[in-house]
């Protein structure tokens, strides 16, 4: 079984409200066994014109586990808290 990753590039537009998202998303990650590989931190572009602002990388044991996290009631609550506080770009990636 392959691991899976959720990669997010976030443009935060309301830091105070986004703090609520962080609280709820942290609870969802813990409930669904996400391994936090990256959550914020300095970004240096090495090639191309990509200019990410806030990068998050989560590791899951499988695609099914990652999808279960994303579709969970816990993460749904986090997404609702984030509404209007950030522009989210998120992908699910199958690992090796």
Helices and strands as residue ranges (DSSP letters): E 4-12, H 15-31, E 35-39, E 54-60, H 63-70, H 73-82, E 86-94
